[in-house]
Amino acid sequence: MNLRHKIKKEALKHLGVTEEPAGSNKVLFNNWYYSQHPDFVKILNGAWCGTFVAYCLHHGGLITEPFLHYKMYYVPAAQNIMIKNNMETQNPKEMDIVVFDWNKDGREDHIGFFLEWIEKGKSFYTIEGNTSSGDGGSQSNGGGVYKRKRYVKHVENFYNIID
């Protein structure tokens, strides 16, 4: 089984996981992430899209320490490291990372995994943590792990950290 498949398998097994209680950001992925980094201020109630990505990468077999994993809790920091390491790609593959900027204000809002194109260059499927299950609710702090349809117009960039 290749690494991309292992990471996908890990992400898929968490579909439908939600934070408990709702709106708290208390979830397995934050608990695991911050236990790995005891020097961090405990932000266990912080947004967890990045800790979901780190969890799936780690448990899927990709060793991302120290350069990326350490910064996954904060999307702009993770993106800066991926840019610095020339990981940007215009041709994303399954389980590459996608960073979103919903209103194109230059502020990275959310992170998840690219799954596949629906219409190449326009729309695609993702697996994301801490999003809503549909178009309503917060797309960046929605409280669950879901497969989502997304649009390129909301993408800041795609990153290949696997190959």
Secondary structure, DSSP 8 states (H G I E B T S, - for coil): --HHHHHHHHHHTTTT-B-SSTTS---HHHHHHHHH-TTS---TTS--HHHHHHHHHHHTT---TTTTGGGTTSHHHHHHHHHHTT-EESS--TT-EEEE-TT-SS---EEEEEEEEEETTTEEEEEEEEE-SSSSS-SSS-SEEEEEEEEGGGEEEEE----
